[in-house]
C-alpha cells in the first residue's frame, strides 16, 4: 500500500511541475524577447521590414535563448510546485503518510534529468543552429534593407566593409543626409568621403549583394604618401559582395560542440581563439548540468517549513538565484577570455557554488 501511495504521490508532484515548467519557458522567452521588441518594431514601422521577416528573427532568437532559459524554467517550476505543496500543508501530509524526502524529491530529479538531457542537445546543436540562422538573416537584412542597420547619428560598421555615418536616415526612401564614409578596403590608401546627401539604390536583379550608393555634393579625401582632395557634385559607389553570406565564418556561439572540438585540434590557432573555444566548450556542459542542480535547489528551498515565506515569493527567489548565477558565470567567463582564469575553473565554479548551496539547503530542511 505504501509503495502504491508513493507512486501516486510521485506522479502527482511530477505532473504538478510540468505545466509550471512550460509556463516558465514561455514567460522567460517573452521577457528576453521584450528587450529586443523596440528594435524590431522600429524595423517594421521605420525601415519597412516585413512582419514575417521580423517573426523569423524572433523565432531564431528564441531558439538561441533556450540554453539560458531552460535552467530558469526548471528552477521556476520546482520552486513554485514544491513551494505550493509546503504552503498548503500538502508536504506535511505526504511526510505524515510515511514518505521520506528522497521519495518526495524524486519527481524533481526525474524532471531535472530530462531537462538536462534536452538542454545538452539544445546547447550542443539546436541553439548554435538558431544563432547561425539569426546571423545569416541579419546579414542579409543589413544589405537588402540597408537603412535597418544605418542608424541616425551612429557610426555603422560592417556595411559592405565600410564605416558609414549619416545625420538623418530615411530607410524607406533610402535617403541619407550629411553622410560620412570611411573606406579602408585598400589599406595603403584609405578613403574618407563627406557628402551633403546620398541615396541607397538596391539592385533588383541581385538583392542583398549589390547596392549603388549615390552621393551628392561632397569631397573625397585620400591618404597615401600625400593627401588628395577631390570635390564632386555626384559620386557613385558600387557595393558588390556576391558570396559574403555563404563564406562568413561562424561565431563561437554558432559552432556545434563537435565543431568546437574539431577547431581546437586545428594547428596554428591563436591563444585568444583557443581560450574562447575552450570557454565555450566547458560553458555548454556546465549550463546543461546546472539544470539538475537547480531542480534539487528548488526542492531544498521549496520545502521550507515556514509557510509564510512560501507564499507569493517563488518568482522573486527564482529571479534572484538566476541573476546571481549569470553574474557569476559571465564574470568568470570574462576573466577566462582575458587569460586571467582557466576556462575549466571559469565554467564550473558557479556550478560548484550552487551545488554546495543545494546540499546545504537540502540538509537544512530535511533534518
C-alpha positions in Angstrom: 0.0 0.0 0.0 2.8 2.4 0.9 4.5 1.6 -2.5 1.3 2.3 -4.3 0.8 5.6 -2.5 4.5 6.6 -3.1 4.0 6.0 -6.9 0.8 8.1 -6.9 2.4 10.9 -5.0 5.4 10.9 -7.3 3.1 11.1 -10.4 1.1 13.9 -8.7 4.2 16.0 -8.0 5.7 15.4 -11.4 2.6 16.4 -13.3 2.2 19.4 -10.9 5.6 20.6 -12.2 5.1 20.1 -15.9 2.6 22.9 -16.5 4.7 25.4 -14.5 7.8 24.4 -16.4 6.1 25.1 -19.7 4.7 28.4 -18.3 8.2 29.3 -17.2 9.6 28.7 -20.7 7.0 31.0 -22.2 7.4 33.7 -19.6 11.2 33.8 -19.8 11.2 33.7 -23.6 8.8 36.6 -23.6 10.9 38.6 -21.2 14.1 38.1 -23.2 12.3 39.0 -26.5 10.8 42.1 -24.9 14.3 43.5 -24.6 14.5 43.3 -28.5 10.9 44.4 -29.1 11.6 48.1 -29.5 14.4 47.5 -32.1 12.4 45.1 -34.2 9.3 47.3 -34.0 11.4 50.0 -35.5 12.4 47.6 -38.3 8.7 47.3 -39.2 7.5 50.8 -38.8 10.6 52.8 -39.8 12.6 50.5 -42.1 9.7 48.7 -43.8 10.9 45.2 -43.0 8.2 42.6 -43.4 6.4 41.3 -40.3 7.1 37.7 -41.5 10.9 38.5 -41.6 10.8 40.0 -38.1 8.8 36.9 -36.9 11.5 34.7 -38.4 14.2 36.7 -36.5 12.3 36.3 -33.2 12.0 32.6 -33.8 15.7 32.2 -34.3 16.4 34.3 -31.3 14.0 32.2 -29.2 15.9 29.1 -30.2 19.3 30.7 -29.4 17.9 31.7 -26.0 16.9 28.2 -25.0 20.2 27.2 -23.2 19.8 30.2 -20.9 16.0 29.7 -20.5 15.9 26.0 -19.6 17.7 26.4 -16.2 15.4 29.3 -15.4 12.3 27.3 -16.3 13.3 24.2 -14.3 14.1 26.3 -11.2 10.9 28.2 -11.5 8.8 25.0 -11.9 10.3 23.2 -8.9 10.2 26.3 -6.7 6.6 27.1 -7.5 5.4 23.5 -7.2 7.2 22.5 -4.0 6.6 25.9 -2.6 2.8 25.5 -3.1 2.9 22.0 -1.6 4.6 23.4 1.5 2.3 26.5 1.7 -0.8 24.3 1.5 0.5 21.8 4.1 0.5 19.0 1.5 4.2 18.5 2.1 3.4 17.8 5.8 0.6 15.4 4.8 3.0 13.5 2.5 5.5 13.1 5.3 2.7 12.0 7.7 1.8 9.3 5.3 5.3 7.8 5.7 7.0 9.2 2.6 10.7 10.2 3.1 12.2 13.2 1.5 14.1 11.1 -1.1 10.7 9.9 -2.5 9.3 13.4 -2.4 12.3 14.8 -4.2 12.4 12.0 -6.8 9.9 13.7 -9.3 12.2 16.9 -9.3 15.2 14.7 -10.0 13.4 13.0 -12.9 12.3 16.3 -14.4 15.8 17.7 -13.8 17.5 14.8 -15.7 15.0 15.1 -18.6 15.6 18.9 -18.9 19.4 18.5 -18.5 19.5 16.0 -21.4 17.3 18.2 -23.5 19.4 21.2 -22.6 22.5 19.4 -23.6 21.1 18.7 -27.1 19.8 22.2 -27.4 23.1 23.8 -26.2 25.3 21.5 -28.4 23.3 21.6 -31.6 19.9 23.4 -31.7 20.9 26.8 -30.2 24.1 27.1 -32.4 21.9 26.4 -35.5 19.4 29.1 -34.4 22.2 31.6 -33.7 23.7 30.9 -37.1 20.4 31.4 -38.9 20.0 34.6 -37.0 23.4 35.8 -38.1 22.8 35.0 -41.7 19.3 36.6 -41.7 20.6 39.8 -40.1 23.5 39.9 -42.6 21.1 39.6 -45.5 18.7 42.1 -43.9 21.5 44.6 -43.4 22.3 44.5 -47.1 18.8 44.3 -48.6 17.4 46.8 -46.1 20.4 49.0 -45.6 18.6 51.5 -43.6 17.8 48.9 -41.0 21.5 49.0 -39.9 22.2 52.6 -40.7 21.0 54.5 -37.7 20.8 58.2 -37.4 23.8 59.8 -35.6 25.6 56.5 -35.2 28.7 55.0 -36.9 27.6 51.8 -38.5 30.4 49.3 -39.2 30.3 46.2 -41.4 28.1 47.6 -44.2 29.9 46.2 -47.2 33.1 46.6 -45.2 32.5 50.4 -44.9 32.1 52.6 -41.8 29.0 54.8 -42.5 27.6 57.8 -40.6 24.5 59.7 -41.5 22.9 62.6 -39.6 19.5 61.6 -40.9 18.3 58.3 -42.4 15.1 57.8 -44.4 15.1 54.0 -44.6 12.0 53.6 -46.8 13.3 56.0 -49.5 17.0 55.1 -48.9 17.8 58.8 -48.4 20.8 59.9 -46.3 21.6 63.4 -45.1 25.1 64.7 -44.1 27.0 61.5 -44.8 30.5 60.4 -43.8 32.0 57.2 -45.2 35.3 55.7 -44.3 36.6 53.1 -46.8 39.8 51.2 -45.9 39.3 48.3 -48.3 42.6 49.5 -49.8 44.7 49.6 -46.6 47.6 51.6 -48.2 45.2 54.3 -49.5 42.0 54.7 -47.3 39.3 57.0 -48.4 37.2 59.4 -46.3 34.1 60.7 -48.2 31.9 63.5 -46.9 28.7 64.4 -48.7 25.7 66.6 -48.0 23.2 63.9 -49.1 23.1 60.4 -50.6 20.8 57.6 -51.7 20.9 53.8 -51.4 19.6 52.1 -54.5 19.0 48.4 -54.4 19.8 46.1 -57.4 16.6 44.3 -58.0 18.4 41.6 -60.0 20.8 40.8 -57.2 19.1 41.7 -53.9 21.2 41.5 -50.8 24.5 41.5 -52.6 24.6 44.6 -54.8 23.8 48.2 -53.9 24.5 51.6 -55.6 25.4 54.3 -53.1 24.8 57.6 -54.9 26.3 60.6 -53.1 25.7 64.3 -53.9 27.7 67.5 -53.3 30.8 66.4 -51.3 34.5 65.8 -51.1 36.8 62.7 -51.3 39.9 62.6 -49.1 42.6 60.0 -50.0 45.6 59.5 -47.7 48.6 57.7 -49.2 52.0 59.2 -49.5 50.3 62.6 -50.0 46.9 63.9 -49.2 44.5 64.2 -52.1 41.2 66.1 -52.0 38.6 65.8 -54.8 35.3 67.8 -54.9 32.3 66.3 -56.6 28.7 67.1 -57.4 27.7 63.5 -57.8 29.7 60.3 -57.0 28.6 56.7 -57.2 29.9 53.8 -55.2 29.0 50.3 -56.4 28.9 47.9 -53.5 29.0 44.3 -54.6 29.6 41.2 -52.4 28.2 38.0 -54.1 29.5 35.4 -51.6 29.6 37.2 -48.2 26.7 35.3 -46.7 28.0 31.9 -47.8 31.6 32.3 -46.7 31.1 34.3 -43.5 32.8 32.4 -40.7 30.7 31.2 -37.8 31.0 32.9 -34.4 31.9 30.7 -31.4 28.2 30.7 -30.4 27.2 29.2 -33.7 29.5 26.3 -33.6 28.2 22.9 -32.5 30.0 21.0 -29.8 31.6 18.7 -32.4 32.8 21.7 -34.5 34.3 23.3 -31.4 36.2 20.1 -30.7 37.5 20.0 -34.3 38.5 23.6 -34.2 40.5 23.0 -31.1 42.5 20.4 -32.9 43.4 22.7 -35.8 47.1 23.8 -35.9 48.1 27.4 -35.7 45.2 28.7 -33.5 46.0 31.9 -31.6 46.0 31.8 -27.8 42.9 34.1 -27.7 40.9 31.8 -30.1 41.9 28.7 -28.2 40.7 30.3 -24.9 37.4 31.4 -26.5 36.7 27.9 -27.8 37.7 26.2 -24.6 35.4 28.6 -22.6 32.5 27.9 -24.9 33.0 24.1 -24.7 33.0 24.0 -20.9 30.3 26.6 -20.6 27.9 24.5 -22.6 28.4 21.4 -20.5 28.1 23.5 -17.3 24.8 25.1 -18.4 23.4 21.6 -19.1 24.4 20.2 -15.8 23.1 23.2 -13.8 19.5 22.2 -14.8 19.8 19.2 -12.5 21.4 21.3 -9.7 18.6 23.9 -10.0 16.0 21.2 -9.8 17.4 20.0 -6.4 18.0 23.5 -5.2 14.3 24.2 -5.9 13.4 21.2 -3.8 15.6 22.4 -0.9 14.2 26.0 -1.0 10.7 25.0 -1.8 10.3 22.5 1.1 11.0 25.2 3.6 8.7 24.6 6.5 8.0 28.3 7.1 4.6 28.6 5.3 4.6 32.4 5.3 7.9 32.5 3.4 6.5 30.3 0.7 3.5 32.5 -0.3 4.0 34.7 -3.3 7.8 34.8 -3.4 8.7 31.9 -5.6 9.3 34.1 -8.6 11.4 36.5 -6.5 13.6 33.7 -5.3 13.9 32.3 -8.8 14.9 35.6 -10.4 17.4 36.3 -7.6 19.1 32.9 -8.0 19.1 33.2 -11.8 20.6 36.7 -11.8 23.3 35.7 -9.3 24.2 32.6 -11.3 24.6 34.5 -14.6 26.5 37.3 -12.9 29.0 34.7 -11.7 29.1 32.8 -15.0 29.6 36.0 -17.1 32.2 37.4 -14.7 34.3 34.2 -14.7 33.8 33.8 -18.4 35.3 37.3 -19.0 38.3 36.5 -16.8 38.9 33.3 -18.8 38.6 35.0 -22.1 41.2 37.5 -20.9 43.5 34.7 -19.9 43.2 35.5 -16.1 41.5 32.3 -15.3 41.4 28.7 -16.5 38.3 28.0 -18.8 37.6 24.9 -16.7 37.5 26.8 -13.5 35.6 29.7 -15.0 32.8 27.5 -16.4 32.4 25.1 -13.4 32.9 27.4 -10.4 29.3 28.7 -10.5 28.0 25.2 -10.7 30.1 24.1 -7.8 29.0 27.0 -5.7 25.3 26.3 -6.4 25.8 22.6 -5.8 27.2 23.4 -2.4 24.2 25.7 -1.7 21.9 23.0 -2.8 23.5 20.4 -0.5 23.2 23.0 2.4 19.5 23.7 1.8 18.6 20.1 1.4 20.4 19.2 4.6 18.9 22.1 6.5 15.3 21.3 5.5 15.4 17.5 5.6 16.9 17.1 9.1 
